[in-house]
Amino acid sequence: MGRQKAGNKAYRAVDLLTGLYDPDIERILAPHGMTDEERERGWGLLKAYAAVRKAAPAANVRYTETLRLLDAWENRWFVVCDAALAHSYPEVHAWLFNKLSRQSGTGVVLSTSVLIDRVGELERGVAELGEQAQAAAARLRERGVTSDVLSEGNALLEELQAFGPEQPQQTRSPEKETQAEQALWNWYLEWSGIARAVLQDKRLLNHIGFGKVGRPKKKP
């Protein structure tokens, strides 16, 4: 049999495994050792192969999801703050957004942190802005930028900062992937070989993937 790509190997294994539930195939292969346990072993090898191809530490999954949530927080509340102050409190708006803009990726950590800090300063009062500072802070609260919203942003920032300055690295291992792939393929080769030797009905062979469109045909 010629070389197969990783994806093709998995598809061929799925064809074989699903076909093994055919009662006629079960009956014919049973004397050769195809039991429920052996079939489950095949599924286990397939699941292990799928898992190792997608392997990533739980910490990395949490980091990515938290960063996504912070990005969504930034996208929403930057726009709200901008719209709430741009026309009613232009001086405060200029102060709040001085050298500050929405970012993407890990840049949202800094941009969001600065925005939250500056809104907090408005609440406490900014001398150069006079009474406008607290008036603008009140306007932001009216528009939904409440202490709860700011706390939500801070909580996301704290969770991200707990990972340190670098995003956790992927731990997908090519070596483990190769091993899992080979274990699955060895199982497939054994049982596909036995099946082709004992199944004479083309319909049954089709059930386990032989003769399907896109599947390699048996060589003469």
Secondary structure, 3 states (H helix, E strand, C coil): CCCCCHHHHHHHHHHHHHHCCCHHHHHHHHHHCCCHHHHHHHHHHHHHHHHHHCCCCHHHHHHHHHHHHHHHHHHHHHHHHHHHHCCCCHHHHHHHCCCCCCCCCCHHHHHHHHHHHHHHHHHHCCHHHCHHHHHHHHHHHHCCCCHHHHHHHHHHHHHHHCCCCCCCCCCCCHHHHHHHHHHHHHHHHHHHHHHHHHCCCHHHHHHCCCCCCCCCCCCC
